Every structure is written in C-alpha cells, then in structure tokens.
Amino acid sequence: MGGKKRRNNNGGSNGSNTNNGNGNKSKSKSKNSGKGKGSDRSSGSSPPDKVSFPLSLLAEAPKPLPSSADGNFDYDYASYNKMTRKPLSMSEYHHPNVWIIPNFMTLHECQNWIAYCEDSSWFEYTQHNATRYIAQRECYRIQQPDAHCIAQRLFERLQHSNDGIVSTLQRRIQTLHRNREATVMGLNPNIRVYKYTKGHSFGRHVDGSHAATMVSSSSSPDGVNTTQPQRSRSGTTAITVLVYLSECRGGATRFYDHESSSSFAYEPKIGSMLLHVHGDDYCMEHEAEKVMDGIKYVLRTDVVFGHVG
C-alpha cells in the first residue's frame, strides 16, 4: 500500500518529500521499538546486514509433466494441490479492479513467514501523521528490494494456476490503459512484510505506479534465496498484491468507490491474496482500518507490466 492521498479538487497535487519504496512518496520516520518479538534492534542482538527471504518459505509451483508438448504444457496439478490443499481460483470482489484469491498460501506457509520474520529481528517501526498530501500510517515493516527468487516463485504459483489468473489481470490492464501491448512480466522483487499491532492503521490513500527491474534468476539446490542473474528487463507496476498471513479483529482493507459514493471492505483471511489496480488514474482510494485486537501480517508486492506507463 502506498501513502498518497487522492488529489484535491482545488488543484492540490500529491507532492511529498521522500520515496518510501512502495511506489509512492511519503514523509515517514522509522525508529526501533520494543513492541512485539523481533521488533527491537537495540536489544543486543545483531541482525544480518541484509534482509533475505529464503525460498524455503514457499512451496515450489508445479513443473511441466514429462509428456508435455512444446508450447502446450500440462502441469502436475494433482501433486501440487496436495501441497496447497485447494486449486487456485480468482474472482472479482465488488469491483472490476479488485480481485480475491482465497487460498494463495497454506496455513503452514503463513506461519513460516511470520515465524521467520519475527525471529529475524528485521521489523522496523514506521509512523507518519496525516498531512494535506500524505496519509496517516503506523506499523512495522521489513523490506527486501531484490527478492528476485521469491518474486519469481510467487508469480509461478499464479502463472501455473488453471484459472487463467495472469491472463485475466493482463486483459484488465490492457483495457484500462487502452494498450493491447501491455503484458504481464512478473511480480515486483521489492518484497515487503507489514505488521500491524493493536491500534495500528493506514489512512485513506492511493497506490502509485513505479518502475521495477525484473531479473530472471535461479536458486541453489537447497532452496537458499541466492540469485544468479541471467537477464534484466524493466517494467512498470500496475496492480497491488497483498497476501494476508494472519487474521485479526479489525484491520480490514476498505475501498471507496467515488462513482457510487459507497465503500466495501475485505477482512484479512489467512493465506488469501487481494489484488487491486493501482496508479494515480486508476487506483481506488482505500485504507487499512485500525487493528482492534491481534496482529495483522501482510506480504506486499506488485504485478509488473511491460509497455505500460
């Protein structure tokens, strides 16, 4: 989620001071905090110099069967679905620019992500008050801007679903941008994990598009997230991707439809993925409502397109 408020009718722009790494610009301050396990870097522990999410946090997507013909692959969904419990399916959620995938990650995967992030001591506290242009925000976050292997594996899970998820997203962006050459390249390697504790929230805002560099990469046999760059391509983000790793009371993602003067909300469900179109001209204003009880963990990335922007 980004931090820009919707442009005012009086001609105000979405100006700001610093880029927060989410495709949006915001004023923010980060400080170490002792709230919650793994959030206090001043406790005497020395975290690694660089955030690195291991591939072992995600089950591998299905591989083409040996009998697959070139250009017409058949995937081993039977064995893959045993790992993920259910096949992936995507549906619109109250609006043509918002979608839900109910079971993108398993409970076990979500628990592993949370445990790894908490044990890593990488969570940093971030907070900024609302201004004329910037939305209020308070949460903890971890960010790995070059998680190419993780992004690739997440995308493979979407790509190898039998529900046409990627093609549906591509057609929607082609329609909105009036550009039939717009093509899905993959997911943004800038992987972020957010942690909202009781009282934390993120005010009404829109998510902006930004440039992303996609690197085809490979990993070591043991699944360690080491990249061996093969080629690099540049694209532009056009769809926000949120994976809810936990459930809580409150903390819903609420969208505001200004055309109908109504709103709708999605409450966090473990393992579910929420996708919505972003960019200044296309993003619905939305907010992360205040967490009333429990902790909300969210993984964030974006769908990257070529020939957009």
C-alpha positions as a Markdown table, in Angstrom:
| # | Residue | x | y | z |
|---|---|---|---|---|
| 1 | Met | 0.0 | 0.0 | 0.0 |
| 2 | Gly | 1.2 | 3.4 | -0.8 |
| 3 | Gly | 0.8 | 6.7 | 1.1 |
| 4 | Lys | -0.5 | 9.3 | -1.3 |
| 5 | Lys | -3.9 | 10.9 | -0.7 |
| 6 | Arg | -6.2 | 11.4 | -3.6 |
| 7 | Arg | -5.7 | 14.7 | -5.4 |
| 8 | Asn | -7.8 | 17.5 | -4.2 |
| 9 | Asn | -10.4 | 19.3 | -6.3 |
| 10 | Asn | -8.7 | 22.6 | -5.6 |
| 11 | Gly | -5.7 | 21.7 | -7.7 |
| 12 | Gly | -3.5 | 20.3 | -4.9 |
| 13 | Ser | -1.1 | 17.7 | -6.1 |
| 14 | Asn | 0.2 | 14.6 | -4.4 |
| 15 | Gly | 3.5 | 16.2 | -3.5 |
| 16 | Ser | 5.9 | 14.7 | -1.0 |
| 17 | Asn | 9.5 | 14.6 | 0.2 |
| 18 | Thr | 10.9 | 11.1 | 0.2 |
| 19 | Asn | 10.2 | 7.8 | -1.7 |
| 20 | Asn | 9.1 | 5.1 | 0.7 |
| 21 | Gly | 9.9 | 2.2 | -1.7 |
| 22 | Asn | 6.3 | 1.3 | -2.3 |
| 23 | Gly | 5.7 | 3.3 | -5.4 |
| 24 | Asn | 4.5 | 6.2 | -3.5 |
| 25 | Lys | 6.1 | 9.2 | -1.8 |
| 26 | Ser | 5.7 | 9.9 | 1.8 |
| 27 | Lys | 7.1 | 11.6 | 4.9 |
| 28 | Ser | 7.9 | 9.0 | 7.4 |
| 29 | Lys | 10.1 | 8.3 | 10.4 |
| 30 | Ser | 11.5 | 5.0 | 11.4 |
| 31 | Lys | 12.6 | 4.0 | 14.9 |
| 32 | Asn | 13.4 | 0.9 | 16.7 |
| 33 | Ser | 10.6 | -0.2 | 19.1 |
| 34 | Gly | 10.3 | -2.9 | 21.7 |
| 35 | Lys | 6.7 | -3.7 | 20.8 |
| 36 | Gly | 6.5 | -7.4 | 19.8 |
| 37 | Lys | 9.0 | -10.1 | 19.3 |
| 38 | Gly | 11.7 | -9.3 | 16.8 |
| 39 | Ser | 10.9 | -5.6 | 16.6 |
| 40 | Asp | 13.7 | -4.3 | 18.9 |
| 41 | Arg | 17.0 | -4.0 | 17.2 |
| 42 | Ser | 18.5 | -2.4 | 20.3 |
| 43 | Ser | 18.0 | -5.5 | 22.4 |
| 44 | Gly | 21.6 | -6.6 | 22.0 |
| 45 | Ser | 21.1 | -8.9 | 19.0 |
| 46 | Ser | 22.9 | -8.2 | 15.8 |
| 47 | Pro | 20.6 | -8.8 | 12.7 |
| 48 | Pro | 22.2 | -9.7 | 9.4 |
| 49 | Asp | 23.4 | -6.8 | 7.3 |
| 50 | Lys | 20.8 | -7.5 | 4.6 |
| 51 | Val | 17.2 | -8.8 | 4.6 |
| 52 | Ser | 16.9 | -12.0 | 2.7 |
| 53 | Phe | 13.8 | -14.2 | 2.5 |
| 54 | Pro | 14.7 | -17.9 | 1.8 |
| 55 | Leu | 12.8 | -19.8 | -0.9 |
| 56 | Ser | 12.0 | -22.5 | 1.7 |
| 57 | Leu | 9.2 | -20.2 | 2.9 |
| 58 | Leu | 7.3 | -21.1 | -0.3 |
| 59 | Ala | 6.4 | -24.5 | -1.8 |
| 60 | Glu | 7.5 | -24.8 | -5.4 |
| 61 | Ala | 5.0 | -24.4 | -8.2 |
| 62 | Pro | 4.1 | -27.4 | -10.3 |
| 63 | Lys | 6.5 | -28.4 | -13.0 |
| 64 | Pro | 5.6 | -29.4 | -16.6 |
| 65 | Leu | 4.9 | -33.1 | -16.9 |
| 66 | Pro | 7.5 | -35.1 | -18.9 |
| 67 | Ser | 4.9 | -35.7 | -21.7 |
| 68 | Ser | 4.3 | -32.0 | -22.2 |
| 69 | Ala | 4.5 | -30.8 | -25.8 |
| 70 | Asp | 6.5 | -27.7 | -26.5 |
| 71 | Gly | 4.2 | -24.6 | -26.3 |
| 72 | Asn | 1.4 | -26.6 | -24.8 |
| 73 | Phe | 2.4 | -27.5 | -21.2 |
| 74 | Asp | 0.4 | -29.7 | -18.9 |
| 75 | Tyr | 1.2 | -29.2 | -15.2 |
| 76 | Asp | 1.2 | -31.7 | -12.4 |
| 77 | Tyr | -1.7 | -30.1 | -10.5 |
| 78 | Ala | -2.5 | -33.3 | -8.7 |
| 79 | Ser | 0.6 | -33.3 | -6.6 |
| 80 | Tyr | 0.7 | -29.5 | -6.3 |
| 81 | Asn | -2.8 | -29.3 | -5.0 |
| 82 | Lys | -1.9 | -31.8 | -2.2 |
| 83 | Met | 0.6 | -29.2 | -1.0 |
| 84 | Thr | -1.7 | -26.2 | -1.4 |
| 85 | Arg | -4.8 | -28.1 | -0.3 |
| 86 | Lys | -7.0 | -26.4 | -2.9 |
| 87 | Pro | -6.6 | -25.3 | -6.5 |
| 88 | Leu | -6.2 | -21.5 | -7.0 |
| 89 | Ser | -9.2 | -19.5 | -8.3 |
| 90 | Met | -9.6 | -15.8 | -8.6 |
| 91 | Ser | -12.8 | -13.8 | -8.5 |
| 92 | Glu | -13.8 | -10.1 | -8.7 |
| 93 | Tyr | -14.6 | -8.5 | -5.3 |
| 94 | His | -17.3 | -5.9 | -5.5 |
| 95 | His | -15.5 | -4.0 | -8.4 |
| 96 | Pro | -13.9 | -4.9 | -11.7 |
| 97 | Asn | -10.5 | -3.6 | -10.5 |
| 98 | Val | -10.4 | -5.7 | -7.3 |
| 99 | Trp | -9.9 | -9.5 | -7.0 |
| 100 | Ile | -9.5 | -12.1 | -4.3 |
| 101 | Ile | -7.7 | -15.5 | -4.4 |
| 102 | Pro | -8.9 | -17.2 | -1.2 |
| 103 | Asn | -6.2 | -19.8 | -0.7 |
| 104 | Phe | -3.0 | -18.5 | -2.2 |
| 105 | Met | -0.8 | -19.7 | 0.7 |
| 106 | Thr | -1.3 | -22.5 | 3.1 |
| 107 | Leu | -1.6 | -22.0 | 6.8 |
| 108 | His | 1.8 | -23.7 | 7.2 |
| 109 | Glu | 3.4 | -21.3 | 4.8 |
| 110 | Cys | 1.9 | -18.3 | 6.5 |
| 111 | Gln | 3.1 | -19.5 | 9.9 |
| 112 | Asn | 6.6 | -20.0 | 8.5 |
| 113 | Trp | 6.7 | -16.5 | 7.1 |
| 114 | Ile | 5.6 | -15.0 | 10.4 |
| 115 | Ala | 8.0 | -17.0 | 12.4 |
| 116 | Tyr | 10.9 | -16.2 | 10.1 |
| 117 | Cys | 10.2 | -12.5 | 10.1 |
| 118 | Glu | 9.8 | -12.4 | 13.9 |
| 119 | Asp | 12.9 | -14.4 | 14.6 |
| 120 | Ser | 15.0 | -12.3 | 12.2 |
| 121 | Ser | 14.7 | -9.1 | 14.2 |
| 122 | Trp | 14.3 | -7.1 | 10.9 |
| 123 | Phe | 11.0 | -5.4 | 11.7 |
| 124 | Glu | 11.3 | -1.7 | 11.9 |
| 125 | Tyr | 8.7 | 0.7 | 13.2 |
| 126 | Thr | 7.4 | 3.4 | 10.9 |
| 127 | Gln | 4.9 | 6.1 | 11.6 |
| 128 | His | 3.8 | 9.4 | 10.0 |
| 129 | Asn | 0.9 | 11.6 | 10.7 |
| 130 | Ala | -1.6 | 12.7 | 8.1 |
| 131 | Thr | -0.8 | 15.9 | 6.1 |
| 132 | Arg | -2.6 | 17.6 | 3.2 |
| 133 | Tyr | -1.0 | 15.1 | 0.8 |
| 134 | Ile | 0.2 | 12.1 | 2.9 |
| 135 | Ala | -2.0 | 9.6 | 4.6 |
| 136 | Gln | -1.5 | 8.7 | 8.3 |
| 137 | Arg | 0.3 | 5.4 | 8.9 |
| 138 | Glu | 1.6 | 3.3 | 11.7 |
| 139 | Cys | 3.0 | -0.2 | 11.5 |
| 140 | Tyr | 6.2 | -2.3 | 11.4 |
| 141 | Arg | 7.8 | -3.4 | 8.2 |
| 142 | Ile | 10.5 | -5.5 | 6.6 |
| 143 | Gln | 11.7 | -4.8 | 3.0 |
| 144 | Gln | 13.9 | -6.8 | 0.6 |
| 145 | Pro | 14.1 | -4.8 | -2.6 |
| 146 | Asp | 15.9 | -7.5 | -4.6 |
| 147 | Ala | 14.0 | -10.7 | -3.7 |
| 148 | His | 14.0 | -11.9 | -7.3 |
| 149 | Cys | 13.7 | -15.7 | -6.5 |
| 150 | Ile | 10.8 | -15.2 | -4.1 |
| 151 | Ala | 9.0 | -12.9 | -6.6 |
| 152 | Gln | 9.6 | -15.5 | -9.3 |
| 153 | Arg | 8.2 | -18.4 | -7.2 |
| 154 | Leu | 5.2 | -16.3 | -6.2 |
| 155 | Phe | 4.5 | -15.5 | -9.8 |
| 156 | Glu | 4.9 | -19.1 | -10.9 |
| 157 | Arg | 2.1 | -20.0 | -8.5 |
| 158 | Leu | -0.2 | -17.5 | -10.2 |
| 159 | Gln | 1.1 | -18.4 | -13.7 |
| 160 | His | 0.6 | -22.2 | -13.3 |
| 161 | Ser | -3.0 | -22.0 | -11.9 |
| 162 | Asn | -5.7 | -23.5 | -14.1 |
| 163 | Asp | -7.9 | -20.5 | -13.6 |
| 164 | Gly | -6.4 | -18.1 | -16.2 |
| 165 | Ile | -5.4 | -15.6 | -13.4 |
| 166 | Val | -2.5 | -13.9 | -15.2 |
| 167 | Ser | -4.4 | -13.6 | -18.5 |
| 168 | Thr | -7.4 | -12.0 | -16.6 |
| 169 | Leu | -5.1 | -9.4 | -15.0 |
| 170 | Gln | -3.4 | -8.7 | -18.3 |
| 171 | Arg | -6.7 | -8.1 | -20.2 |
| 172 | Arg | -7.9 | -5.7 | -17.5 |
| 173 | Ile | -4.8 | -3.6 | -17.7 |
| 174 | Gln | -4.9 | -3.6 | -21.5 |
| 175 | Thr | -8.5 | -2.4 | -21.3 |
| 176 | Leu | -7.8 | 0.4 | -18.7 |
| 177 | His | -4.7 | 1.6 | -20.4 |
| 178 | Arg | -6.1 | 1.2 | -23.9 |
| 179 | Asn | -3.0 | -0.6 | -24.8 |
| 180 | Arg | -3.1 | -4.2 | -26.2 |
| 181 | Glu | 0.7 | -4.4 | -26.0 |
| 182 | Ala | 0.6 | -4.3 | -22.2 |
| 183 | Thr | 1.9 | -7.6 | -21.0 |
| 184 | Val | 2.5 | -9.2 | -17.5 |
| 185 | Met | 6.2 | -9.6 | -16.8 |
| 186 | Gly | 6.0 | -11.0 | -13.3 |
| 187 | Leu | 5.9 | -9.8 | -9.7 |
| 188 | Asn | 7.9 | -7.0 | -8.2 |
| 189 | Pro | 11.1 | -8.3 | -6.5 |
| 190 | Asn | 10.6 | -5.5 | -3.9 |
| 191 | Ile | 9.0 | -7.8 | -1.3 |
| 192 | Arg | 7.7 | -6.2 | 1.9 |
| 193 | Val | 6.1 | -7.7 | 5.0 |
| 194 | Tyr | 4.0 | -5.4 | 7.2 |
| 195 | Lys | 3.0 | -6.0 | 10.8 |
| 196 | Tyr | 0.0 | -4.1 | 12.3 |
| 197 | Thr | -0.5 | -4.5 | 16.0 |
| 198 | Lys | -3.4 | -3.2 | 18.1 |
| 199 | Gly | -4.2 | 0.4 | 17.3 |
| 200 | His | -2.1 | 0.4 | 14.0 |
| 201 | Ser | -3.8 | 1.6 | 10.8 |
| 202 | Phe | -3.1 | 3.2 | 7.4 |
| 203 | Gly | -5.3 | 6.1 | 6.3 |
| 204 | Arg | -7.1 | 6.7 | 3.0 |
| 205 | His | -4.7 | 6.8 | 0.1 |
| 206 | Val | -3.9 | 5.6 | -3.4 |
| 207 | Asp | -1.1 | 3.4 | -4.5 |
| 208 | Gly | 1.1 | 4.9 | -7.3 |
| 209 | Ser | 2.9 | 3.0 | -10.1 |
| 210 | His | 6.6 | 2.9 | -10.3 |
| 211 | Ala | 9.5 | 1.4 | -12.3 |
| 212 | Ala | 10.7 | -2.2 | -11.5 |
| 213 | Thr | 13.6 | -4.2 | -12.7 |
| 214 | Met | 12.9 | -7.8 | -13.3 |
| 215 | Val | 15.8 | -10.3 | -13.2 |
| 216 | Ser | 15.5 | -13.9 | -14.3 |
| 217 | Ser | 17.3 | -15.9 | -11.6 |
| 218 | Ser | 18.0 | -19.3 | -10.3 |
| 219 | Ser | 18.5 | -20.7 | -6.8 |
| 220 | Ser | 20.8 | -23.2 | -5.2 |
| 221 | Pro | 19.5 | -26.8 | -4.9 |
| 222 | Asp | 18.9 | -26.4 | -1.2 |
| 223 | Gly | 16.4 | -23.5 | -1.8 |
| 224 | Val | 18.6 | -20.7 | -0.5 |
| 225 | Asn | 17.5 | -17.4 | -2.0 |
| 226 | Thr | 20.7 | -16.8 | -4.0 |
| 227 | Thr | 20.3 | -15.2 | -7.4 |
| 228 | Gln | 22.4 | -15.9 | -10.5 |
| 229 | Pro | 21.1 | -13.1 | -12.8 |
| 230 | Gln | 20.5 | -14.3 | -16.3 |
| 231 | Arg | 18.9 | -11.2 | -17.9 |
| 232 | Ser | 17.4 | -7.9 | -16.8 |
| 233 | Arg | 14.2 | -6.2 | -18.0 |
| 234 | Ser | 12.5 | -3.0 | -16.9 |
| 235 | Gly | 8.7 | -2.7 | -16.4 |
| 236 | Thr | 6.1 | -0.7 | -14.5 |
| 237 | Thr | 3.9 | -1.8 | -11.6 |
| 238 | Ala | 0.1 | -1.6 | -12.3 |
| 239 | Ile | -1.5 | -3.9 | -9.7 |
| 240 | Thr | -1.1 | -4.1 | -5.9 |
| 241 | Val | -0.7 | -7.6 | -4.4 |
| 242 | Leu | -1.4 | -8.2 | -0.7 |
| 243 | Val | -1.1 | -11.7 | 0.9 |
| 244 | Tyr | -2.7 | -11.9 | 4.4 |
| 245 | Leu | -0.5 | -14.0 | 6.6 |
| 246 | Ser | -2.8 | -13.8 | 9.7 |
| 247 | Glu | -6.2 | -12.8 | 10.9 |
| 248 | Cys | -7.2 | -10.2 | 13.5 |
| 249 | Arg | -10.1 | -8.2 | 14.8 |
| 250 | Gly | -10.4 | -5.1 | 12.7 |
| 251 | Gly | -7.7 | -4.4 | 10.2 |
| 252 | Ala | -9.9 | -4.7 | 7.1 |
| 253 | Thr | -8.8 | -3.2 | 3.8 |
| 254 | Arg | -11.6 | -0.8 | 2.8 |
| 255 | Phe | -12.1 | 0.6 | -0.7 |
| 256 | Tyr | -14.0 | 3.8 | -1.5 |
| 257 | Asp | -16.0 | 3.8 | -4.8 |
| 258 | His | -16.5 | 7.5 | -5.6 |
| 259 | Glu | -18.6 | 6.8 | -8.6 |
| 260 | Ser | -21.3 | 5.2 | -6.4 |
| 261 | Ser | -20.4 | 7.0 | -3.2 |
| 262 | Ser | -20.1 | 3.7 | -1.4 |
| 263 | Ser | -17.4 | 1.5 | 0.2 |
| 264 | Phe | -16.6 | -2.1 | 0.7 |
| 265 | Ala | -14.1 | -3.9 | 2.8 |
| 266 | Tyr | -12.1 | -7.2 | 2.8 |
| 267 | Glu | -11.3 | -8.7 | 6.2 |
| 268 | Pro | -7.9 | -10.4 | 6.5 |
| 269 | Lys | -8.2 | -14.2 | 6.0 |
| 270 | Ile | -5.1 | -16.4 | 6.4 |
| 271 | Gly | -3.5 | -17.2 | 3.1 |
| 272 | Ser | -5.8 | -15.1 | 0.9 |
| 273 | Met | -4.5 | -12.7 | -1.7 |
| 274 | Leu | -6.1 | -9.4 | -2.5 |
| 275 | Leu | -5.2 | -7.7 | -5.8 |
| 276 | His | -6.3 | -4.2 | -7.0 |
| 277 | Val | -5.3 | -1.9 | -9.9 |
| 278 | His | -3.1 | 1.0 | -8.9 |
| 279 | Gly | -1.7 | 4.2 | -10.4 |
| 280 | Asp | -2.9 | 7.7 | -9.9 |
| 281 | Asp | -5.5 | 7.5 | -12.7 |
| 282 | Tyr | -6.8 | 4.0 | -11.8 |
| 283 | Cys | -6.4 | 3.2 | -8.1 |
| 284 | Met | -9.4 | 3.2 | -5.9 |
| 285 | Glu | -8.9 | 5.2 | -2.7 |
| 286 | His | -8.5 | 2.7 | 0.2 |
| 287 | Glu | -7.3 | 2.3 | 3.8 |
| 288 | Ala | -6.2 | -0.3 | 6.3 |
| 289 | Glu | -8.6 | 0.0 | 9.1 |
| 290 | Lys | -7.4 | 0.1 | 12.7 |
| 291 | Val | -6.5 | -3.3 | 14.2 |
| 292 | Met | -8.7 | -3.8 | 17.3 |
| 293 | Asp | -7.2 | -7.0 | 18.6 |
| 294 | Gly | -4.5 | -9.4 | 17.5 |
| 295 | Ile | -1.8 | -8.8 | 14.9 |
| 296 | Lys | -2.1 | -8.4 | 11.1 |
| 297 | Tyr | 0.8 | -9.6 | 9.0 |
| 298 | Val | 0.7 | -8.8 | 5.3 |
| 299 | Leu | 3.1 | -9.6 | 2.4 |
| 300 | Arg | 3.2 | -6.9 | -0.3 |
| 301 | Thr | 4.4 | -7.0 | -3.9 |
| 302 | Asp | 3.0 | -5.8 | -7.2 |
| 303 | Val | 2.3 | -7.1 | -10.7 |
| 304 | Val | 4.8 | -5.7 | -13.2 |
| 305 | Phe | 3.8 | -4.9 | -16.8 |
| 306 | Gly | 5.8 | -4.2 | -19.9 |
| 307 | His | 4.6 | -1.4 | -22.3 |
| 308 | Val | 2.7 | 0.4 | -19.5 |
| 309 | Gly | 3.3 | 4.0 | -18.4 |
